[in-house]
Amino acid sequence: MKIEWAPVHVPPKRRFQTLAAGLYVLIFMALPFVSITITALLLYYGNLIWRLLTLAYLTYIYFDHTRNFSDINGNGFKILRSNCIWRHFRDYFPIELIKTADLSPDRNYVLASFPHGIIGTGISCNMSSDIRKWLELFPGIRPKIGTLDMHFYTPILREVLRYWGLVSVSKESLMHYLSASNHPKHADNLDGFTSNAVAILVGGAQEALDSHPGRYIITLKRRKGFVKLAIRTGSPIVPTFSFGEVEIFDQVNNPPNSWLRRFQTLTKRLTGISPLIVLGRGFFQYTYGLLPRRKHIVQVVGTPIEVEKSDAPDPEYVDKIHQQVIDQLTEMFEKYKTKYIENGKKVNLVIT
C-alpha cells in the first residue's frame, strides 16, 4: 500500500486542529479502558486508604446514578463545553449546525438523530464539546446527548460524560430529563435555561455497523421506543441529520452474513457495543490510522413534530408519529443531499 504523506510545511493552525481531533479520538476510545484499569489497580495494589476511598467512590456512583440518574445542574462546566481545544476540533472538519425551525424554550424535546456513524462526531461536537453555536441558535435550551447507561457506572468516565452534557439513554433517565419543569423560577432552572433537548442516536450500535463512506443507511423501521417516550412525556420529536458523518471514517468491509458481521452482531448483543475495525488517517499521513478524515459535517435540525401526551401510547398513534419522522428525514435528506454530499444526486437514503 502506497502511503500518502502529509506535506512538511503545514500551517500551525491545522496542526493544532489535528491534535484536537487526536485528543477527541483518544478520549472516546481509550478513556473507558483507562478508567476501569485505574480503578482495578487502586483496589488491587493500593493501600488501605486508597482502597477505602475507591470503594466509597464506587458506592457513591451506584447510589447517585440509581437515585438521581447522575444528574448535574445546568450545562455543567462551560469551560469543558466551549474552549479553544474543541473550537480547533470543530474547525478540523469543519462541523456546522443548521437551524430550520425555532424551538421554544418552554418545551422539552427528543432529537431523533441520524446517522450514528462510527462515533457520532457531528452531534457530539454541536451538543456536547463545543455548544456555542447551539446556544446561539437555540437560546434557553440545554443540549444533552443520550449514551449507554453502563458508562455512568464507570469511574472517571462518568464524570467526563456528565460535564460534557451526556445522559443515560435508559428509559428512566430520559423520562427524568424530558419531564423536567420548564418554569423559569423552578429550582432546576436557576441557570437561566428552561428546556432540555435530549438527542438520541436512534440507530445506535447497529447503525454503526453499516457506516461506510458514501452509504447513508439508517436503522429506524423497528425503532419506536423514542416515539413512545416522546408521547409519554408530551415532548415534540425533532429529527436531525448529520450529512458527512459517514465520510470521516471507513471500516473493514463487513457485509451482512459475513463472519465479521456475525461476530460484531453477537458482541453487540452481549455488551451493547459494536467492535468496529476503523480505517482513518494518521497524524503525518493520510492512508491509515485512527484519526478521522477532514470531511465537512453538517447537522441539520428539522421541524418539531408535535405529539399528544399519553401515559399509555396507542400503537396506531405511535405508528403514525413514527411515519412522520421517517417522512421528514426522507424529505430533509433529499432537500440537502446535493448541497452537503459529494455527488449527492447518486446517493440514496436507505432505511432499515
C-alpha positions in Angstrom: 0.0 0.0 0.0 1.4 3.4 -1.0 1.4 5.8 1.8 0.2 9.4 1.1 2.3 11.6 3.4 1.1 14.9 4.7 3.0 18.0 3.5 6.0 19.0 5.5 5.0 22.7 5.6 1.6 22.7 7.2 0.2 25.9 8.9 0.4 25.6 12.7 -3.4 26.1 12.9 -4.0 22.9 11.0 -1.5 21.1 13.2 -3.5 22.2 16.3 -6.7 21.0 14.7 -5.2 17.6 14.0 -4.0 17.4 17.7 -7.5 18.3 18.9 -9.0 15.5 16.7 -6.5 13.1 18.1 -7.4 14.1 21.6 -11.1 13.5 20.9 -10.5 10.0 19.5 -8.2 9.2 22.4 -10.8 10.2 25.0 -13.6 8.3 23.1 -11.7 5.1 22.6 -9.3 4.9 25.5 -10.9 6.6 28.5 -13.4 3.7 29.3 -10.5 1.2 29.5 -8.2 3.6 31.3 -10.9 4.3 33.9 -11.5 0.6 34.6 -7.8 -0.1 34.7 -7.1 2.7 37.2 -9.9 1.6 39.4 -8.7 -2.1 39.3 -5.1 -1.1 40.1 -6.2 1.1 43.1 -8.3 -1.8 44.5 -5.6 -4.4 44.0 -2.3 -2.5 44.7 -3.5 0.5 46.7 -3.0 0.7 50.5 -6.0 0.6 52.9 -6.8 4.3 52.5 -6.8 4.2 48.7 -8.9 1.0 48.7 -11.5 2.6 51.1 -11.6 5.8 49.1 -12.1 3.8 45.9 -14.9 1.7 47.4 -16.6 4.8 48.8 -16.4 6.4 45.3 -17.9 3.2 43.7 -20.7 3.2 46.3 -21.4 6.9 45.7 -21.6 6.2 41.9 -24.1 3.4 42.3 -26.5 5.3 44.6 -26.1 8.6 42.7 -27.0 7.0 39.4 -29.7 4.8 40.8 -31.5 7.7 42.6 -30.5 10.8 40.6 -29.6 9.3 37.2 -26.1 11.0 37.6 -27.9 14.3 37.0 -25.8 17.5 37.0 -27.1 21.0 37.3 -27.4 23.1 34.2 -24.9 22.7 31.4 -22.0 21.5 33.6 -18.7 23.3 33.5 -18.8 25.7 30.5 -15.0 25.6 30.2 -15.3 21.9 29.3 -18.0 22.6 26.7 -16.5 25.6 25.0 -12.8 26.1 24.8 -10.0 26.6 22.2 -9.3 22.8 22.0 -12.9 22.0 20.9 -13.0 25.0 18.6 -10.0 23.6 16.8 -11.7 20.2 16.7 -14.8 21.8 15.1 -12.6 23.6 12.5 -10.7 20.4 11.7 -13.6 19.0 9.6 -15.3 21.6 9.8 -18.6 20.9 11.6 -21.7 23.1 11.1 -25.1 23.3 12.7 -28.1 24.3 10.6 -31.4 25.5 12.1 -34.5 25.1 10.0 -37.2 26.0 12.6 -37.4 27.7 16.0 -37.5 25.6 19.2 -39.4 27.3 22.0 -37.6 27.1 25.4 -40.9 26.3 27.2 -40.8 22.7 26.0 -38.5 19.7 26.3 -37.5 17.9 23.1 -36.5 14.5 21.8 -33.9 14.9 19.0 -34.1 11.8 16.8 -30.6 11.9 15.4 -29.2 10.1 12.3 -26.8 8.7 11.2 -24.8 7.3 14.1 -21.6 6.9 12.0 -18.7 5.4 13.8 -18.6 7.7 16.9 -21.4 10.4 16.3 -18.8 13.1 15.8 -21.0 15.9 14.4 -23.7 15.8 17.1 -21.0 15.2 19.8 -19.4 18.5 18.8 -22.5 20.6 18.4 -24.3 19.4 21.5 -21.5 18.3 23.8 -18.0 19.6 23.5 -18.5 22.9 21.7 -22.0 24.2 22.3 -21.5 27.8 21.5 -23.3 27.6 18.1 -26.2 25.6 19.7 -26.7 28.2 22.4 -26.7 30.9 19.8 -29.3 29.2 17.6 -31.5 27.7 20.4 -31.2 30.0 23.4 -32.6 28.8 26.7 -32.4 25.1 25.7 -29.8 22.8 27.3 -28.2 20.4 24.8 -27.9 16.8 26.0 -27.0 13.5 24.3 -28.1 10.1 25.4 -25.5 7.3 25.7 -25.1 3.8 27.2 -26.3 3.5 30.8 -23.3 1.4 31.8 -21.0 4.4 31.1 -22.4 6.1 34.2 -21.3 3.2 36.4 -17.8 3.6 35.2 -15.5 5.7 37.5 -13.8 8.7 36.0 -15.5 8.2 32.6 -18.9 9.1 34.1 -17.6 12.5 35.4 -16.3 13.4 31.9 -19.5 12.5 30.3 -21.7 14.3 32.8 -19.8 17.6 32.4 -19.9 17.2 28.7 -23.7 17.1 28.8 -24.2 13.4 28.2 -27.0 11.5 30.0 -28.0 7.9 30.3 -30.2 6.6 27.5 -32.2 4.4 29.9 -35.9 4.9 29.9 -36.0 6.2 33.5 -33.2 8.7 32.9 -34.8 10.1 29.7 -38.2 10.4 31.4 -36.4 12.4 34.1 -35.0 14.9 31.7 -38.0 15.1 29.4 -40.4 15.6 32.3 -38.4 18.4 33.9 -40.1 21.7 34.7 -40.0 24.5 32.1 -40.9 27.2 34.6 -38.3 30.0 34.8 -38.4 30.1 38.6 -38.1 26.4 39.2 -35.0 25.4 41.3 -33.6 23.4 38.3 -33.8 26.4 36.0 -31.8 28.9 38.0 -29.0 28.7 35.4 -31.3 30.7 33.0 -32.2 27.7 30.9 -35.8 26.3 30.9 -35.7 23.4 28.5 -33.8 20.2 27.8 -33.2 18.9 24.3 -32.1 15.3 24.5 -30.5 13.8 21.4 -31.0 10.1 20.9 -28.9 8.3 18.2 -31.7 6.0 17.4 -29.8 3.6 15.2 -27.2 3.1 17.9 -24.5 0.4 17.6 -26.5 -1.4 14.9 -26.3 1.6 12.6 -22.6 2.0 13.3 -22.1 -1.5 11.6 -23.4 0.0 8.4 -21.3 3.1 8.4 -19.2 3.4 5.3 -18.3 6.4 3.1 -20.9 7.1 0.5 -23.6 4.9 2.2 -26.4 6.5 4.1 -28.0 3.5 5.8 -30.1 4.3 8.9 -31.7 1.9 11.4 -35.2 3.1 12.1 -38.1 0.9 10.8 -38.4 -1.1 14.0 -37.1 1.6 16.4 -40.2 3.1 18.0 -39.1 3.4 21.7 -38.2 7.0 21.3 -41.7 7.8 19.9 -43.4 6.1 22.9 -41.1 8.1 25.2 -42.0 11.4 23.5 -45.7 10.6 23.8 -45.4 9.7 27.5 -43.7 13.0 28.2 -45.5 15.1 25.7 -42.2 16.1 24.1 -42.1 17.1 20.4 -39.8 15.0 18.3 -37.2 16.9 16.3 -35.5 14.8 13.5 -31.8 15.8 12.9 -29.5 14.6 10.1 -25.7 14.9 10.1 -24.5 15.0 6.5 -20.9 13.9 6.1 -20.9 11.8 9.3 -20.3 8.6 7.5 -17.4 10.1 5.4 -14.9 10.7 8.1 -14.2 7.0 8.9 -14.3 3.8 7.0 -14.2 0.3 8.4 -13.2 -3.1 7.3 -15.8 -4.5 4.9 -18.5 -6.3 6.9 -21.4 -7.2 4.6 -24.4 -8.9 6.2 -23.9 -12.6 6.9 -20.1 -12.3 6.7 -18.2 -13.9 9.6 -17.0 -10.5 10.8 -20.6 -9.1 10.8 -21.8 -12.2 12.7 -19.1 -11.7 15.3 -19.8 -8.0 15.6 -23.6 -8.7 16.0 -23.0 -11.3 18.7 -20.7 -8.9 20.6 -23.2 -6.1 20.3 -26.0 -8.3 21.8 -23.8 -9.3 24.7 -22.3 -5.9 25.5 -24.3 -3.2 23.7 -21.1 -2.2 21.9 -20.1 -2.9 18.3 -16.4 -3.9 17.9 -15.6 -1.9 14.7 -12.3 -2.1 12.8 -11.9 1.5 12.0 -10.0 2.9 9.0 -9.0 6.6 9.2 -5.8 8.5 8.8 -2.7 9.2 10.8 -1.0 12.4 12.2 1.5 12.6 9.4 0.0 10.6 6.6 -3.5 10.2 5.1 -3.5 6.5 4.3 -4.4 4.7 7.5 -4.8 5.3 11.2 -7.4 6.2 13.9 -7.8 9.9 13.2 -11.0 11.0 11.4 -10.6 12.3 7.9 -11.2 16.0 7.2 -14.7 15.9 5.7 -17.3 18.6 6.1 -20.1 17.6 8.6 -23.4 19.5 8.6 -26.0 18.7 11.3 -29.4 19.9 10.1 -32.0 20.3 12.8 -35.5 19.7 11.5 -39.0 20.9 12.4 -40.6 19.7 15.7 -43.3 17.0 15.3 -45.9 17.6 18.0 -47.4 14.7 19.9 -50.4 14.2 22.2 -49.3 13.3 25.7 -50.5 9.9 26.9 -49.3 7.5 29.7 -50.3 4.6 27.5 -49.4 5.3 23.9 -51.8 3.8 21.4 -49.9 1.5 18.9 -51.6 3.1 15.9 -50.8 6.6 17.1 -47.2 5.5 17.7 -47.0 4.2 14.1 -48.5 7.5 12.8 -45.8 9.6 14.5 -43.1 7.2 13.6 -44.0 7.5 9.9 -43.9 11.3 10.2 -40.4 11.0 11.5 -39.4 8.8 8.5 -41.2 11.2 6.1 -39.4 14.3 7.5 -36.0 12.6 7.5 -36.5 11.5 3.9 -37.6 15.0 2.8 -34.7 16.5 4.7 -32.2 14.1 3.1 -33.5 14.8 -0.5 -33.5 18.5 0.1 -29.9 18.9 1.3 -28.0 15.9 -0.1 -26.8 17.7 -3.3 -25.6 20.6 -1.2 -23.8 18.7 1.5 -22.9 15.3 -0.1 -20.3 15.0 -2.8 -22.1 13.6 -5.9 -25.3 13.7 -3.8 -27.6 13.0 -6.8 -26.2 9.5 -6.9 -26.7 8.9 -3.1 -29.9 7.5 -1.7 -31.1 7.2 1.9 -31.7 3.5 2.9 -33.9 3.0 5.9 -33.7 -0.5 7.5 
